[in-house]
């Protein structure tokens, strides 16, 4: 069976997820459910303890570093309990300029931890900070067996080329396929480094209301951009995901 892949999703933020998680897990979607701060991770891990398709990641969202950066010690305590790390990274938006230096400090410490522990899958936020994020990731994880996924990449083509050379994956969502810059990014990503994501619930709207709808729309968009049929594209992405996970067994 070929599953959909949701390499970056906030399943814990879905409405009534405590009651509906079984239905969410029964969908034909292999999922990395990211968390936004260390204290959120353990309750999510417990909620999805019997899940077949949802993997829970330990995160420290760059937008929330000011509030939760002090939980870095908790992050370190928890890191051995998961292979999945995210959402982590940097955000260079003007709104978060005040926390920029602290963001970098926390991100570097997390990368060092991942390098020490090795064989982790990282899903990384790099909005308006692609250059710095790629440089730091390369510097601190250059010789590791960790696997890197850039979530909703919005950087330029030069930084994209460096990330591709480093073997980083890119998770694409339906918002990207409708933007000209997003289309150019998708075109430039080699097929073997393509993944899909929803970043749900943040990407849901009046048209796209479920993860299956989102992933179907994304694969349709990738298929059109790459000029490959839907099913081979879906299979490609699922096989990419399986290959990525093989590295961190």
C-alpha positions as CSV (number, residue, x, y, z in Angstrom):
1,X,0.0,0.0,0.0
2,X,1.2,3.5,-0.9
3,X,0.5,6.0,1.9
4,X,0.3,9.7,1.8
5,X,3.2,11.4,3.7
6,X,2.7,14.3,6.1
7,X,6.2,15.1,7.2
8,X,5.2,18.2,9.2
9,X,1.9,18.5,11.0
10,X,0.6,19.8,14.4
11,X,-1.8,17.0,15.1
12,X,-1.8,18.0,18.8
13,X,-3.5,21.3,17.9
14,X,-6.5,19.7,16.1
15,X,-9.8,20.3,17.7
16,X,-10.9,17.6,20.2
17,X,-7.8,15.5,19.3
18,X,-8.0,13.8,22.7
19,X,-11.2,12.2,21.5
20,X,-10.5,11.9,17.8
21,X,-6.9,10.7,17.6
22,X,-7.9,7.1,16.6
23,X,-9.7,8.4,13.5
24,X,-6.7,10.6,12.6
25,X,-4.4,7.7,13.0
26,X,-6.5,5.5,10.9
27,X,-6.1,7.7,7.8
28,X,-3.7,6.4,5.1
29,X,-1.1,9.0,6.1
30,X,2.4,8.4,7.6
31,X,2.8,11.4,9.8
32,X,5.4,13.3,11.8
33,X,3.5,15.3,14.4
34,X,5.7,18.2,15.5
35,X,5.5,19.9,18.9
36,X,6.2,23.6,19.6
37,X,7.9,23.3,23.1
38,X,9.5,20.5,25.2
39,X,6.7,20.4,27.8
40,X,4.1,19.6,25.1
41,X,6.1,16.5,23.9
42,X,5.4,14.0,26.7
43,X,1.5,14.5,26.7
44,X,1.6,14.1,22.9
45,X,3.8,11.0,23.2
46,X,1.3,9.5,25.6
47,X,-1.7,10.4,23.5
48,X,-0.2,8.7,20.4
49,X,1.5,5.8,22.3
50,X,-0.6,3.2,20.5
51,X,-0.6,5.0,17.1
52,X,0.5,3.1,14.0
53,X,0.9,6.1,11.6
54,X,1.7,9.1,13.8
55,X,5.2,9.7,15.1
56,X,5.7,12.5,17.7
57,X,8.6,14.9,17.4
58,X,10.3,16.8,20.2
59,X,10.3,20.5,19.3
60,X,11.3,24.1,20.3
61,X,9.6,26.4,17.8
62,X,11.7,29.5,17.0
63,X,8.6,31.8,17.4
64,X,8.3,30.6,21.0
65,X,11.9,30.6,22.1
66,X,11.4,33.7,24.2
67,X,8.8,31.9,26.3
68,X,10.2,28.4,26.3
69,X,13.9,28.6,25.6
70,X,14.5,28.0,29.3
71,X,13.2,24.5,28.7
72,X,16.4,23.5,26.8
73,X,17.4,21.2,29.8
74,X,14.0,19.4,29.5
75,X,14.6,19.1,25.8
76,X,18.0,17.4,26.5
77,X,16.3,15.1,29.1
78,X,13.7,14.0,26.5
79,X,15.8,13.7,23.3
80,X,16.7,10.0,23.8
81,X,13.0,9.1,23.8
82,X,12.4,9.9,20.1
83,X,14.1,9.8,16.7
84,X,12.1,12.8,15.6
85,X,13.0,16.4,16.3
86,X,10.8,19.4,15.4
87,X,9.6,21.9,15.0
88,X,13.0,23.7,15.4
89,X,14.9,26.3,13.5
90,X,15.1,30.0,12.9
91,X,12.6,32.7,12.0
92,X,14.0,35.9,10.5
93,X,10.6,37.7,10.2
94,X,10.6,41.3,11.6
95,X,8.1,40.2,14.3
96,X,10.8,38.0,15.9
97,X,13.8,40.2,15.4
98,X,14.0,40.8,19.2
99,X,14.6,37.1,19.8
100,X,17.0,36.5,16.8
101,X,20.2,36.0,18.8
102,X,18.4,33.8,21.4
103,X,16.9,31.8,18.6
104,X,20.3,31.1,17.1
105,X,21.7,30.2,20.5
106,X,18.9,27.6,21.2
107,X,19.0,26.2,17.6
108,X,22.8,25.7,17.8
109,X,22.5,23.9,21.2
110,X,19.7,21.6,19.7
111,X,21.9,20.8,16.7
112,X,24.8,19.9,18.9
113,X,22.6,17.6,20.9
114,X,21.3,16.0,17.7
115,X,24.9,15.6,16.5
116,X,25.9,13.9,19.8
117,X,22.9,11.6,19.8
118,X,22.9,11.0,16.0
119,X,20.4,9.3,13.8
120,X,17.6,11.8,14.3
121,X,15.1,13.1,11.7
122,X,14.9,16.9,12.0
123,X,12.0,19.0,10.6
124,X,13.3,22.6,10.3
125,X,11.6,26.0,10.1
126,X,13.6,28.6,8.2
127,X,11.2,31.3,7.3
128,X,13.1,34.4,6.1
129,X,16.3,32.8,7.5
130,X,17.2,30.1,5.0
131,X,20.9,31.1,4.6
132,X,21.6,31.2,8.4
133,X,19.6,28.0,9.0
134,X,21.4,26.0,6.3
135,X,24.8,27.3,7.4
136,X,24.3,26.4,11.0
137,X,22.8,23.0,10.2
138,X,25.7,22.2,7.9
139,X,28.2,23.3,10.4
140,X,26.9,21.4,13.3
141,X,25.5,18.3,11.6
142,X,27.8,18.0,8.6
143,X,29.3,14.7,9.6
144,X,26.3,13.2,11.4
145,X,23.8,10.5,10.3
146,X,20.8,12.8,11.0
147,X,18.4,13.4,8.3
148,X,17.2,17.0,7.6
149,X,13.8,18.1,6.3
150,X,13.2,21.8,5.5
151,X,9.6,22.5,6.1
152,X,7.8,25.0,3.9
153,X,11.1,26.4,2.5
154,X,10.8,30.0,1.3
155,X,14.5,30.9,0.7
156,X,16.3,31.8,-2.5
157,X,17.6,29.4,-5.2
158,X,21.3,29.8,-4.2
159,X,20.6,28.6,-0.6
160,X,18.3,25.9,-2.1
161,X,21.2,24.6,-4.1
162,X,23.5,24.3,-1.1
163,X,20.7,22.5,0.8
164,X,20.3,20.1,-2.1
165,X,24.0,19.5,-2.2
166,X,23.9,18.6,1.5
167,X,21.2,16.1,0.8
168,X,18.5,17.8,2.7
169,X,14.8,16.9,2.1
170,X,12.0,19.4,1.5
171,X,8.4,19.0,2.6
172,X,5.9,20.7,0.3
173,X,2.4,21.8,1.1
174,X,-0.6,23.0,-0.9
175,X,0.0,26.6,-0.1
176,X,3.4,26.4,-1.9
177,X,2.0,24.9,-5.1
178,X,-0.3,27.9,-5.6
179,X,2.5,30.5,-5.3
180,X,4.9,31.3,-8.2
181,X,8.0,31.2,-5.9
182,X,6.8,27.9,-4.5
183,X,6.5,26.4,-8.0
184,X,10.1,27.5,-8.8
185,X,11.3,25.9,-5.5
186,X,9.5,22.6,-6.3
187,X,10.9,22.6,-9.8
188,X,14.5,23.0,-8.4
189,X,14.2,20.2,-5.8
190,X,15.4,16.8,-7.1
191,X,12.7,14.2,-7.1
192,X,14.6,12.0,-4.5
193,X,14.5,14.8,-2.0
194,X,10.8,15.6,-2.2
195,X,8.4,15.1,0.6
196,X,4.9,16.4,1.4
197,X,3.4,18.0,4.5
198,X,0.2,19.7,5.6
199,X,1.4,22.0,8.4
200,X,-2.2,21.5,9.6
201,X,-4.2,23.0,11.1
202,X,-2.6,26.3,10.1
203,X,-3.0,25.7,6.3
204,X,-6.7,24.7,6.4
205,X,-9.2,27.1,4.8
206,X,-12.7,27.1,3.2
207,X,-11.5,24.8,0.4
208,X,-8.9,22.5,2.1
209,X,-10.4,21.3,5.4
210,X,-8.7,17.9,5.9
211,X,-5.2,16.5,5.6
212,X,-6.2,14.1,2.9
213,X,-7.5,17.0,0.8
214,X,-4.3,18.9,1.5
215,X,-2.0,16.1,0.5
216,X,-4.0,15.2,-2.6
217,X,-3.9,18.8,-3.7
218,X,-0.1,19.0,-3.1
219,X,0.6,15.8,-5.0
220,X,-1.6,17.0,-7.9
221,X,0.4,20.3,-7.9
222,X,3.8,18.5,-7.8
223,X,2.6,16.2,-10.6
224,X,1.7,19.1,-12.8
225,X,5.0,21.0,-12.1
226,X,7.2,17.9,-12.5
227,X,5.0,16.6,-15.4
228,X,4.6,13.2,-13.7
229,X,1.3,11.4,-13.2
230,X,-0.4,11.5,-9.8
231,X,0.2,7.9,-8.6
232,X,3.9,7.7,-9.5
233,X,4.4,11.0,-7.7
234,X,2.6,9.7,-4.6
235,X,4.6,6.5,-4.7
236,X,7.9,8.5,-5.1
237,X,7.2,10.6,-2.0
238,X,6.2,7.6,0.1
239,X,9.4,5.8,-1.0
240,X,11.5,8.9,-0.2
241,X,10.0,8.9,3.3
242,X,10.7,5.2,3.8
243,X,14.3,5.7,2.6
244,X,14.8,8.6,5.0
245,X,13.6,6.5,7.9
246,X,16.0,3.7,7.0
247,X,18.9,5.9,7.8
248,X,17.8,6.4,11.4
249,X,16.9,2.9,12.4
